[in-house]
Amino acid sequence: MPYLKHLSKDRKLKKLIEAHGDIVLQKHNKVYLRLCASIMSQQLSVKVARVIHQRFLDLYKSKNPKPEEIVNTPFEKLRGIGLSNAKANYVQHVCRFFIEEKLTDRQLHRMENEKVIEVLTQIKGVGRWTVEMILMFTLGREDVFAVDDLGIQNAMTSLYNLDNSDKKKLKQDLLRISAKWTPYRTYACMYLWRHRDGK
């Protein structure tokens, strides 16, 4: 696997690779649904997020509701599964956007990373970090670096002995170090998350 050889040039990352083994990126469709799931899970523990997401899917017979079904779901029903007002709104914003823009999985899979970010961050409630997660875990892109992710920041701060008192400088340091990982920065992020979680 080409990413292993490239990332192993970084001695710190090489140790993480040896500890955690191979990583496989996967591509998925129904991007709007995965975007909804991402919004639902924000600021929640993995366990709670799973429960709420399952309740959401249980609202629909197919388990893979179309954007139109979600837009037509009464707001109170979405609130009833444990979503805040804001998250219930954002989930419907996502689906409305996909309908109005006639946005398809095929189009998103063909777009460059920055174009995907530009398009999806037009949706209220969807920020750059959320789209970066979609790029990594749904579109299977190999070269995404989530510089604003707290887990990545903490892992790199401890691993590379960085000073995190100045956030602006820290960001510059993270970008400088991660530049060497291109074109496989997604894999590097995944090793850093595994390192942080001790998995």
Buried (B, 14 or more C-beta within 10 A) or exposed (E): EEBBEBBBEBEBBBBBBEEBEEBEBEEBBBBBBBBBBBBBBBEBEEEEBBBBBEBBBEBEEEEEBBBEBBBEBEEEEBEEBBBEEEBBBBBBBBBBBBBEEEBEBEBBBEBEBEEBBEBBBEBEBBEBBBBBBBBBBBBBBBBBBBBEBEBBBBBBBEBEEBEBEEEEEBBEBBEEBBEEBEEBBBBBBBBBBBBBEEE
